[in-house]
Amino acid sequence: MTPSDAQAQIQDLRRQLQSLLEAAHANERKLDRFDALERRLVAVSSMEELVNLLLVDCRADFGLDAAELWLLDPDGELSRALPSLPMVKAPQLLDNHGPLKDIFGAARTTRLIGPGHDEALLRKAFDPQATVRSAALLPLIRQGLLIGSLHFGANDPERYDAASGTKFLDRLSAIAAIAIESMLNRERLRRAGMTDGLTGVHNRRYFDHRSLIEFSQAVRHRYPLACLFLDIDHFKAINDGHGHPAGDEVLRQVGGLIQRSLRTGDLAARYGGEEFVVLLPRTDLAGAREVAERIRQMVQEAPFVMPEGGTVSATLSAGLAMLSSDATSFAELLSAADRALYEAKRAGRNRTIADTEGETA
Ligand SMILES: Nc1nc2c(ncn2[C@@H]2O[C@H](COP(=O)(O)OP(=O)(O)OP(=O)(O)O)[C@@H](O)[C@H]2O)c(=O)[nH]1
């Protein structure tokens, strides 16, 4: 070997060493980023924070071009809860396992897709506008069940290829699945604490809390606030004539019907047995009367279909009051609406009566 050959060999070895060092540094940085992400994942405190972390922050931190989260939501629980949450990008909710099966089949392990492979799957897994050329599709599994999937996509065709290792990604998907499951459980508990178990509308506890906020907002910003008390007529006779479960079913359906008649920002709650209360912020007397009458008529016309067959009919009475300009407490509004309800019952039921004492509109 000549001195110049030896020199060239040393140069070559230096280059190899340099590139190994760079790869080691790159891996270390990658490990640090995963580490930081894992720590943030286990510390999130709300569903929206978790979704933003997986879809927005991950994308920025890892230099991805697309990120998607699919969550299985067979009974529509998430589709009811998520729209009210402030999220930059929402997860896609699946009402069945089909799309997850298309990706993972029976294997349910991380799938790396490089260029020229499974392009139809890439189009399914990402927004059609994203020009994803390679991707990592991560299954989210909890207690042996596939609960969703997390998709990372890159325009760079070399970013993910089938031969790469998936150790980091497997770990990330396991932690993401735990974080999602515990967030869903927390969200369920939170909602259960403010929801009436039978009718699905808010419970009295939540109403007591929210009504004080609505009251002070209406006073501060000087906008009208209407309160309705809605009480099913002769409910005892429904229970006595058709049985308690039939009474429960009527209550459940009336609750749903009230909820569907309201706008976002209105508040409906089950106040007691067969009595509901509704708060309508920024609504004047005429508007509130219209809402009460709409609900009353819908109840009057509804055949309440029973699960074991047959129908039950019902009517309800409504008492309506407006927050008066000199009101000093929310209780005054409640008792005015209650008084009006009493009048509606006394006048023959199945009607709406507005309290006139505190009326300002
Ligand atoms: N099925 C069922 N019944 C309930 C529930 N909560 C309260 N009730 C019943 O609702 C009935 C209310 O009866 P009342 O207060 O006498 O009033 P009403 O028969 O509706 O008569 P008016 O309000 O005067 O038209 C009672 O028989 C309660 O037992 C419930 O969750 N489910």
The ligand as a Tripos MOL2 file, in Angstrom:
@<TRIPOS>MOLECULE
LIG
   32    34     1     0     0
SMALL
NO_CHARGES

@<TRIPOS>ATOM
      1 N1        -91.8130    7.4680   35.1230 N.pl3     1 LIG1
      2 C1        -91.3190    8.4450   35.8970 C.ar      1 LIG1
      3 N2        -92.1470    9.1530   36.6800 N.ar      1 LIG1
      4 C2        -91.6530   10.1370   37.4330 C.ar      1 LIG1
      5 C3        -90.2850   10.4480   37.4160 C.ar      1 LIG1
      6 N3        -90.0880   11.4890   38.2520 N.ar      1 LIG1
      7 C4        -91.2970   11.8170   38.7760 C.ar      1 LIG1
      8 N4        -92.2560   11.0120   38.2820 N.ar      1 LIG1
      9 C5        -93.6850   10.9870   38.5790 C.3       1 LIG1
     10 O1        -94.2940   12.1480   38.0400 O.3       1 LIG1
     11 C6        -95.5440   12.3160   38.6870 C.3       1 LIG1
     12 C7        -95.8040   13.7770   38.8800 C.3       1 LIG1
     13 O2        -97.1050   13.9030   39.3490 O.3       1 LIG1
     14 P1        -97.7560   15.2400   39.8310 P.3       1 LIG1
     15 O3        -96.7100   16.1240   40.4540 O.co2     1 LIG1
     16 O4        -98.9420   14.8800   40.6420 O.co2     1 LIG1
     17 O5        -98.1750   15.9760   38.5540 O.3       1 LIG1
     18 P2        -98.9510   15.5210   37.2550 P.3       1 LIG1
     19 O6        -99.6280   14.2090   37.4110 O.co2     1 LIG1
     20 O7        -98.0180   15.6500   36.1040 O.co2     1 LIG1
     21 O8       -100.0560   16.6290   37.1650 O.3       1 LIG1
     22 P3        -99.9070   18.1210   36.6740 P.3       1 LIG1
     23 O9        -98.4620   18.5010   36.7050 O.co2     1 LIG1
     24 O10      -100.6830   18.9010   37.6570 O.co2     1 LIG1
     25 O11      -100.4840   18.1790   35.3040 O.co2     1 LIG1
     26 C8        -95.4570   11.5500   39.9990 C.3       1 LIG1
     27 O12       -96.3360   10.4340   39.9280 O.3       1 LIG1
     28 C9        -94.0120   11.0490   40.0440 C.3       1 LIG1
     29 O13       -93.9060    9.7770   40.6300 O.3       1 LIG1
     30 C10       -89.4300    9.6580   36.5810 C.ar      1 LIG1
     31 O14       -88.2080    9.8380   36.5000 O.2       1 LIG1
     32 N5        -89.9990    8.6770   35.8340 N.ar      1 LIG1
@<TRIPOS>BOND
     1     1     2 1
     2     2     3 ar
     3     2    32 ar
     4     3     4 ar
     5     4     5 ar
     6     4     8 ar
     7     5     6 ar
     8     5    30 ar
     9     6     7 ar
    10     7     8 ar
    11     8     9 1
    12     9    10 1
    13     9    28 1
    14    10    11 1
    15    11    12 1
    16    11    26 1
    17    12    13 1
    18    13    14 1
    19    14    15 2
    20    14    16 1
    21    14    17 1
    22    17    18 1
    23    18    19 2
    24    18    20 1
    25    18    21 1
    26    21    22 1
    27    22    23 2
    28    22    24 1
    29    22    25 1
    30    26    27 1
    31    26    28 1
    32    28    29 1
    33    30    31 2
    34    30    32 ar
@<TRIPOS>SUBSTRUCTURE
     1 LIG1         1 GROUP 0 **** ****
